[in-house]
Amino acid sequence: MTHPDNLTYAVDDIPPLPKLVFLGLQQVMVLSIYLVIVAIVVRAAGAPAVVAQSAVNLGMLALAIATVLQALWKGPVGSGYLAPPVFSAVYLHPSLAAVALGGLPLVFGMTICADLFEMLLSRLLHHLRAIFPTVVCGFIVMAVGIELGLIGAEQWLVVSTGLVGEARSLHIAVATLTLAAMVGLAVWGRGLVRLLSTLLGLILGCVVALALGFIAPQGLQSIREAPLFGFPQLSQLSYAVHPAMIVPFLIAGLAAGLRTIGVITTCQRINDVTWKRPDRQSIAGGVLADGLGCSIGGALGVVGMATGPSAVGVSQATGATSRYIAFAIAGWLGLFACMPKLAACFLALPESVVGGALVFTGSMMLVSGIQIIASHQLDIRKTMVVGISLLLGLTHETFPGFYQTLPSGLRLIADSILSIATISAVLLNLLFRIGLRQTSTATIDTDQGSREHLESMIRQEGNTWGVASDILDEAEATARQVLNLIEEGHLADGPLLARISFDEVSFVVDIRYSGELLRLPANRPHSDEDLLEEQPMARGLSGFLAEVHPDQMRSWVDNERCHIQLVFEL
């Protein structure tokens, strides 16, 4: 690994203690923005002030534990990078649905289930690539953004409250101001101001809401009455599960895992100028750490978490990506977890401010999903996967009466835009894989002209099929080496048959001939392709999914015909 010159403290560097403390506090400022997700859920549950404050404080403690787990290295758990989690929007809709059905115990129990599923996914990432190609992964991220944005828009436009007249107008004005501040700082801000645009927009919105009397009196009273220091209470914890919540939470766990893949891949690229392909062991350890940390959070009584791309953006902008900053972050979060007054401030956030913030975050996630989808050329199959699944998902909000008439079993898996869209995308992708593999064959001799003919066929057909150029470069070079070895060893008795094929998961070069078998090593590692927060996550996820990871090189004899097969998996 070669660290870029623009990093002051790279991943394995240990900053001096005073700077380490400051860098940790800076990251905590970014992570604290997402405590608003906890505030929304406990507010929806109508939890008593003491229970709600403990939930926020326990959330900080869960973040501390998960941050350290992610920074662990050279073990099955942890990516070895500074990639702190945040309370994730992907869990917001299912958590609100669980609150309505069974209260906070159901949220905590189902969160644990979702993260056990994510931990399982971390062990199966490679085998699921055909089920979750780039287009499906990007579409899931986009669907999360749509769902989150609609929740924010509902609070922004006062759809479900009883506000009327001037109060309604002022509520919408505060939400609009909050959103405008975030957008303005994100578009025209520079450096940390831009990276902290969400936090600064929240602060401005709260100041205006306070001046207009939009912060509830009971919220202000809770802030005054909350002690400055105190340990979070665990006595209120209980857990429940319900079949109706299984599908929404499993999809949330899947989305959290995809998000973590993108963030960890981005961390790898930031810290290594010679980066060629994702380190799949680090990514698997990162997804496992994310699921384990989030399940610990569920056990402590908080909503779901996922690795946060905004924290990675801050570390890149400041040139401090040292994983040891994770321990400083954990120290600050552990301190703040013992400050109930701070938790009371988050719980007092008015709906107008929260609505504007959710629209902003949802918009970022929506566009991130589009970026991931667009990182590969869209053919008619991918177009239909995205188009049909999106329209089906939106019918949940457009025609709610239809879904209320469905049998109870179907209502369990069609309770949200995200559930319908994800299931549709996965099923359509599997359906459209029928007949997907494209092939081309040619007869060649072991002379220079035939070798050039094979390389030309690989290049021309690969370009026609939309295979990444890095894969074609590697396939040409490897096929050339194989033909050279066959010629030098005089192994072939007559012409060779070359067959190349592609199914968007693997590009295969299959060479067959009569004669003596060429022995090749199996599973030889090799190269990759580069592609596309919200941008760090989108860029990293598309890079992982476009990966050219180690070729599989097989050689065997079948019916007196020698087979040399070169497999380049995407």
C-alpha positions in Angstrom: 0.0 0.0 0.0 1.4 3.4 -1.0 -0.2 6.4 0.8 -1.1 9.5 -1.2 1.0 12.7 -0.5 -2.2 14.6 0.4 -2.7 12.5 3.6 -1.2 14.0 6.7 -2.1 10.9 8.8 -2.7 7.8 6.7 -4.6 4.8 7.8 -1.7 3.2 9.9 -0.3 6.5 11.2 -0.8 7.5 14.9 -1.4 11.3 15.2 0.0 13.2 18.3 -2.4 13.0 21.2 -3.7 16.6 21.1 -4.4 16.3 17.3 -5.9 12.9 17.8 -8.3 14.3 20.4 -9.3 17.2 18.1 -9.7 15.0 15.0 -12.0 12.6 17.0 -14.2 15.5 18.1 -14.4 16.8 14.6 -15.7 13.4 13.4 -18.2 13.3 16.3 -19.7 16.6 15.1 -20.5 14.9 11.8 -21.8 11.6 13.4 -24.0 13.6 15.8 -26.2 14.9 12.9 -27.7 11.4 12.5 -28.9 11.2 16.1 -31.9 12.9 14.6 -33.0 9.4 13.3 -33.1 8.2 16.9 -35.1 11.3 18.0 -37.7 10.7 15.2 -38.2 7.0 16.2 -38.5 7.5 20.0 -40.7 10.6 19.4 -43.0 8.4 17.2 -43.1 5.8 20.0 -44.3 8.5 22.6 -41.6 7.3 25.0 -41.3 9.1 28.3 -38.5 11.8 28.5 -36.2 9.7 30.6 -36.5 6.7 28.3 -36.1 8.8 25.2 -33.0 10.5 26.6 -31.5 7.2 27.5 -32.1 5.9 24.0 -30.1 8.8 22.5 -27.3 8.4 25.1 -27.2 4.6 24.5 -27.1 5.4 20.8 -23.8 7.3 21.3 -22.5 4.4 23.2 -23.4 2.0 20.4 -21.7 4.3 17.9 -18.6 4.2 20.0 -18.5 0.4 20.0 -19.2 0.0 16.3 -16.6 2.6 15.3 -13.9 0.7 17.1 -15.0 -2.6 15.6 -14.8 -1.2 12.1 -11.2 0.0 12.7 -10.0 -3.4 13.8 -7.5 -5.0 11.4 -6.1 -8.4 10.5 -9.0 -10.4 11.9 -12.4 -11.6 10.7 -14.1 -8.5 12.1 -13.2 -5.0 11.0 -12.1 -3.4 7.8 -9.0 -1.7 9.3 -10.1 1.8 8.1 -11.6 4.9 9.7 -15.2 4.3 8.7 -17.5 5.2 11.6 -21.2 4.2 11.4 -24.2 6.6 11.7 -27.8 6.0 12.5 -28.9 5.2 9.0 -31.9 6.4 7.0 -32.2 2.9 5.5 -33.7 1.7 8.9 -36.0 4.7 9.4 -39.2 3.6 7.5 -39.2 0.0 8.9 -38.4 1.4 12.4 -41.4 3.7 12.2 -43.6 0.9 11.0 -42.3 -1.3 13.8 -43.1 1.5 16.3 -46.7 1.6 15.1 -47.1 -2.1 15.3 -45.3 -3.1 18.5 -43.5 -0.1 20.0 -39.8 0.2 20.7 -39.3 -3.4 21.7 -40.2 -4.5 18.2 -37.8 -1.9 16.7 -34.9 -3.3 18.9 -35.7 -7.0 18.2 -36.1 -6.6 14.4 -32.9 -4.4 14.2 -31.0 -7.3 15.8 -32.5 -9.7 13.2 -31.6 -7.4 10.3 -28.0 -7.2 11.4 -27.7 -10.9 11.9 -28.7 -11.1 8.3 -26.1 -8.5 7.3 -23.5 -10.5 9.2 -24.5 -13.6 7.1 -24.2 -11.6 3.9 -20.6 -10.7 4.8 -19.7 -14.3 4.4 -21.6 -14.7 1.1 -20.7 -11.5 -0.8 -18.9 -13.3 -3.7 -21.7 -15.8 -4.2 -24.4 -13.2 -4.4 -23.0 -11.1 -7.2 -25.3 -12.5 -9.8 -28.4 -11.7 -7.6 -27.2 -8.2 -6.7 -25.4 -6.8 -9.8 -24.6 -3.1 -10.0 -28.0 -2.1 -11.4 -29.9 -3.8 -8.5 -27.6 -2.4 -5.8 -27.9 1.1 -7.2 -31.6 0.8 -7.5 -31.9 -0.3 -3.8 -29.9 2.8 -2.8 -32.1 5.0 -5.0 -35.3 3.4 -3.5 -34.1 4.2 0.0 -33.5 7.8 -1.0 -37.1 8.1 -2.4 -38.6 6.6 0.7 -36.6 8.8 3.0 -37.3 11.9 1.0 -41.1 11.2 1.1 -41.0 10.9 4.9 -39.2 14.2 5.0 -41.6 15.8 2.6 -44.5 14.7 4.7 -43.1 16.5 7.7 -42.0 19.5 5.6 -45.4 20.0 4.0 -47.4 19.4 7.3 -49.3 16.6 5.6 -50.2 14.6 8.8 -50.4 17.4 11.4 -53.3 19.6 12.4 -51.5 22.9 11.7 -53.5 25.4 9.7 -53.3 29.0 8.7 -50.3 31.1 9.8 -48.8 28.3 11.9 -48.8 26.0 8.9 -47.1 28.6 6.7 -44.5 29.3 9.3 -43.8 25.6 9.7 -43.3 25.2 6.0 -41.1 28.4 5.9 -38.8 27.0 8.7 -38.5 23.6 6.9 -37.7 25.4 3.6 -35.1 27.6 5.3 -33.5 24.6 6.8 -33.3 22.8 3.5 -32.2 25.9 1.6 -29.3 26.4 4.1 -28.1 22.8 3.7 -28.3 23.0 0.0 -26.6 26.4 -0.2 -23.7 25.3 2.0 -23.4 22.0 0.1 -23.3 23.8 -3.3 -21.3 27.0 -2.5 -19.6 26.1 0.7 -15.9 25.1 0.9 -13.9 22.7 3.0 -15.4 21.7 6.3 -18.3 24.2 5.9 -19.5 22.1 2.9 -18.9 18.8 4.7 -20.8 20.0 7.8 -23.6 21.6 5.7 -26.3 19.3 7.3 -25.2 20.1 10.9 -25.0 23.9 10.2 -28.4 23.8 8.5 -29.9 22.0 11.5 -28.5 24.6 13.8 -29.8 27.5 11.7 -33.3 25.9 11.5 -33.4 25.3 15.3 -32.5 29.0 16.0 -35.2 30.2 13.7 -37.7 27.6 15.1 -36.9 28.7 18.6 -37.4 32.4 17.7 -40.8 31.6 16.2 -41.9 29.4 19.1 -41.9 26.1 17.1 -39.9 24.1 19.7 -42.5 22.5 22.0 -42.6 23.8 25.5 -42.2 20.3 26.9 -39.0 19.9 24.8 -37.5 23.1 26.3 -38.6 21.9 29.8 -36.9 18.6 29.2 -33.7 20.4 28.3 -33.8 22.5 31.5 -34.7 19.6 33.8 -32.2 17.0 32.3 -29.1 16.6 34.4 -25.8 17.6 32.9 -24.2 14.2 33.7 -25.8 10.8 34.2 -25.5 7.2 33.1 -28.0 5.9 30.5 -30.7 3.6 31.9 -30.9 0.0 30.7 -33.9 -1.1 32.8 -36.4 -0.2 30.1 -35.0 -2.5 27.5 -37.1 -5.3 26.0 -37.3 -7.0 22.6 -39.9 -8.4 20.3 -40.2 -9.8 16.8 -43.1 -10.0 14.4 -43.5 -11.7 11.0 -44.8 -8.6 9.4 -41.5 -6.8 10.0 -39.2 -9.5 8.7 -39.0 -8.5 5.0 -38.7 -4.7 5.6 -35.9 -5.2 8.1 -34.0 -7.8 6.0 -34.1 -5.4 3.1 -32.8 -2.6 5.4 -29.9 -4.9 6.5 -29.1 -5.7 2.8 -29.1 -1.9 2.0 -26.8 -1.3 5.0 -24.4 -4.0 3.8 -24.3 -2.5 0.3 -23.6 0.9 1.7 -20.8 -0.5 3.8 -19.2 -2.1 0.7 -19.2 1.3 -1.0 -17.7 3.1 1.9 -14.9 0.6 2.6 -14.0 0.4 -1.0 -13.7 4.2 -1.1 -11.5 4.1 2.0 -9.2 1.7 0.3 -8.9 4.0 -2.8 -8.3 7.1 -0.6 -5.4 5.4 1.2 -3.6 3.8 -1.6 -2.4 5.5 -4.8 -1.6 2.2 -6.4 -5.1 0.8 -5.7 -6.1 -1.6 -8.4 -9.0 -3.6 -7.0 -11.0 -3.9 -3.8 -9.5 -5.9 -0.9 -12.4 -8.3 -0.5 -11.1 -9.6 2.9 -11.2 -6.0 4.3 -14.7 -5.5 2.8 -16.1 -8.7 4.2 -14.6 -7.8 7.6 -16.1 -4.3 7.3 -19.6 -5.7 6.5 -19.3 -8.1 9.4 -18.2 -5.3 11.8 -21.1 -3.2 10.6 -23.6 -5.9 11.2 -22.1 -6.9 14.6 -21.9 -3.2 15.8 -25.5 -2.6 14.7 -26.8 -5.7 16.4 -25.0 -4.6 19.6 -26.8 -1.3 19.2 -30.1 -3.1 18.9 -29.3 -5.0 22.1 -28.6 -1.7 23.8 -32.0 -0.3 22.6 -31.2 1.9 19.6 -32.3 2.0 15.9 -30.2 0.6 13.0 -26.8 1.9 12.0 -24.7 1.7 8.9 -21.2 2.9 7.9 -21.4 6.6 7.1 -19.9 8.1 3.9 -20.0 11.6 5.2 -17.4 10.7 7.9 -15.1 9.4 5.2 -15.6 12.6 3.3 -14.4 14.6 6.3 -11.4 12.4 6.8 -10.4 12.7 3.2 -10.8 16.5 3.2 -8.7 16.9 6.3 -6.0 14.5 5.2 -6.5 12.4 8.4 -7.7 8.9 7.6 -5.8 7.2 10.5 -7.8 4.3 12.0 -6.6 5.3 15.4 -8.9 8.3 15.3 -11.7 5.7 15.8 -10.5 5.4 19.5 -10.7 9.2 20.0 -14.2 9.1 18.5 -15.2 6.4 20.9 -13.8 8.3 23.8 -15.8 11.5 22.9 -19.0 9.4 22.3 -18.5 7.6 25.6 -18.3 11.0 27.4 -21.3 12.5 25.6 -23.3 9.3 26.3 -23.3 10.3 30.0 -24.8 13.8 29.2 -28.6 13.6 29.2 -29.0 17.3 28.6 -27.3 16.9 25.2 -29.7 14.0 24.4 -32.7 16.3 25.4 -31.5 18.9 22.8 -31.8 16.3 20.0 -35.2 15.2 21.2 -36.5 18.8 21.1 -35.8 19.2 17.4 -39.0 20.5 15.7 -40.6 18.5 12.9 -40.1 21.4 10.5 -36.3 21.2 10.9 -36.3 17.4 10.8 -38.4 17.4 7.6 -36.0 19.7 5.7 -33.0 17.6 6.8 -34.6 14.4 5.7 -35.5 15.8 2.2 -31.8 16.9 1.9 -30.5 13.5 2.9 -33.0 11.6 0.8 -32.0 13.6 -2.3 -28.4 12.8 -1.8 -29.1 9.0 -1.5 -31.4 9.1 -4.5 -28.7 10.6 -6.7 -26.1 8.2 -5.3 -28.2 5.3 -6.4 -28.5 6.8 -9.9 -24.7 7.2 -10.0 -24.2 3.6 -9.2 -26.8 2.5 -11.8 -25.2 4.7 -14.5 -21.7 3.4 -13.8 -22.5 0.6 -16.2 -24.0 0.8 -19.7 -27.8 0.3 -19.5 -29.2 -2.2 -22.0 -32.9 -3.1 -22.4 -32.7 -5.7 -19.6 -31.3 -3.2 -17.0 -33.7 -0.5 -18.2 -36.7 -2.8 -17.6 -35.3 -3.8 -14.2 -35.1 -0.2 -13.1 -38.2 1.1 -14.8 -40.7 -1.6 -13.9 -39.4 -1.9 -10.3 -39.5 1.9 -9.7 -43.1 2.2 -11.1 -44.2 -0.8 -9.0 -42.7 0.6 -5.9 -44.3 4.0 -6.4 -47.8 2.3 -6.7 -47.6 1.7 -2.9 -48.0 5.5 -2.3 -50.2 6.2 -5.4 -52.7 3.3 -4.9 -52.7 2.4 -1.2 -56.2 1.0 -1.4 -55.0 -1.8 -3.7 -52.4 -3.0 -1.2 -54.9 -2.9 1.7 -57.0 -5.5 -0.2 -54.2 -8.0 -0.6 -54.1 -11.2 1.4 -52.2 -10.8 4.8 -49.2 -12.8 3.5 -48.7 -10.5 0.6 -49.2 -7.4 2.7 -46.2 -8.5 4.8 -43.8 -8.2 1.9 -45.5 -5.2 0.1 -45.7 -2.7 3.0 -43.4 0.0 1.5 -41.9 1.4 -1.6 -38.5 -0.2 -0.7 -39.9 -3.7 -0.1 -41.9 -3.7 -3.4 -39.1 -2.1 -5.4 -36.3 -4.4 -4.1 -38.3 -7.6 -4.5 -39.3 -6.6 -8.0 -35.7 -5.7 -9.0 -34.3 -8.9 -7.7 -36.9 -11.1 -9.4 -36.7 -9.3 -12.7 -32.9 -9.4 -12.7 -33.0 -13.2 -12.2 -35.7 -13.5 -14.9 -33.7 -11.5 -17.4 -30.6 -13.6 -16.8 -32.2 -16.3 -18.9 -30.4 -16.3 -22.2 -28.1 -13.6 -21.0 -24.8 -15.3 -21.8 -23.4 -14.2 -25.2 -20.8 -16.3 -27.0 -18.5 -16.2 -30.0 -16.2 -18.9 -31.4 -13.3 -19.1 -33.8 -10.8 -21.7 -35.1 -7.2 -20.7 -34.6 -3.7 -22.0 -35.2 -0.8 -21.5 -32.9 0.9 -19.0 -35.3 1.3 -15.2 -34.8 -1.7 -14.3 -37.0 -4.0 -16.6 -35.2 -3.0 -15.2 -31.8 -3.7 -11.7 -33.1 -7.0 -13.0 -34.4 -8.0 -14.3 -31.0 -7.0 -11.0 -29.3 -8.9 -9.1 -31.9 -12.0 -11.2 -31.3 -11.7 -10.7 -27.5 -11.5 -7.0 -28.0 -14.2 -6.6 -30.6 -16.8 -8.9 -29.1 -16.0 -7.6 -25.6 -16.6 -4.0 -26.6 -19.9 -5.0 -28.3 -21.0 -6.7 -25.1 -20.0 -3.8 -22.9 -17.2 -5.5 -21.1 -14.9 -3.2 -19.2 -11.6 -2.4 -21.0 -9.5 -3.5 -18.0 -11.0 -7.0 -18.2 -10.4 -7.1 -22.0 -6.8 -6.0 -21.5 -6.2 -8.8 -19.0 -8.1 -11.4 -21.1 -6.0 -10.5 -24.2 -2.7 -10.7 -22.2 -3.6 -14.0 -20.5 -4.9 -15.6 -23.7 -1.7 -14.6 -25.5 0.5 -16.2 -22.8 -1.5 -19.4 -23.0 -1.2 -19.7 -26.8 2.6 -19.0 -26.5 2.9 -21.8 -24.0 1.0 -24.2 -26.2 3.1 -23.3 -29.2 6.4 -23.4 -27.4 5.6 -26.8 -25.9 4.2 -28.2 -29.2 1.2 -29.4 -27.3 -1.5 -29.0 -29.9 -2.1 -31.6 -32.7 -3.8 -29.3 -35.2 -6.0 -26.2 -34.9 -7.5 -24.9 -31.7 -11.1 -23.9 -31.0 -11.5 -20.6 -29.0 -14.8 -19.7 -27.4 -15.4 -16.5 -25.5 -18.6 -15.7 -23.5 -20.0 -13.1 -21.2 -23.0 -13.0 -18.9 -22.4 -9.7 -16.9 -21.0 -11.7 -14.0 -18.1 -13.4 -15.7 -16.1 -13.1 -18.9 -14.8 -16.5 -20.0 -12.1 -17.5 -22.6 -12.3 -21.2 -23.3 -9.6 -22.8 -25.5 -9.9 -26.4 -26.7 -7.6 -28.6 -28.7 -6.3 -32.1 -29.2 -2.9 -33.0 -27.8 -1.1 -32.7 -24.5 -2.7 -30.8 -21.7 -1.2 -27.5 -20.6 -1.0 -27.5 -16.8 -1.9 -24.1 -15.2 -2.1 -22.9 -11.7 -5.6 -22.4 -10.4 -7.1 -19.2 -9.0 -4.4 -16.8 -9.9 -5.0 -13.3 -8.6 -5.1 -10.3 -10.8 -6.4 -6.8 -11.7 -9.5 -4.6 -11.8 -11.5 -1.6 -13.1 -12.2 1.9 -11.7 -15.6 3.6 -11.6 -17.8 5.7 -9.8 -21.1 10.4 -1.0 -23.7 10.5 -0.6 -20.7 10.5 -3.0 -18.0 8.3 -1.4 -20.5 5.5 -1.0 -21.6 5.6 -4.6 -18.1 5.8 -6.0 -16.9 2.9 -3.8 -19.8 0.6 -4.4 -19.7 0.9 -8.2 -15.9 0.2 -8.0 -16.4 -3.0 -5.9 -19.1 -4.3 -8.2 -17.1 -3.5 -11.4 -14.1 -5.4 -9.9 -12.0 -7.7 -12.0 -10.9 -9.9 -9.1 -8.6 -13.0 -9.4 -9.0 -15.0 -12.6 -9.8 -18.7 -12.3 -7.6 -20.7 -14.6 -8.6 -24.3 -15.2 -7.2 -27.0 -17.4 -8.6 -30.5 -17.9 -9.1 -33.3 -20.5 -12.6 -34.3 -21.6 -13.2 -36.9 -24.4 -9.6 -36.6 -25.5 -10.0 -32.8 -25.9 -7.8 -30.5 -23.8 -9.6 -27.5 -22.2 -8.0 -24.3 -21.0 -10.6 -22.0 -19.3 -9.8 -18.5 -18.2 -12.6 -16.9 -16.1 -12.7 -13.2 -15.3 -15.4 -12.6 -12.7 -16.8 -9.1 -12.4 
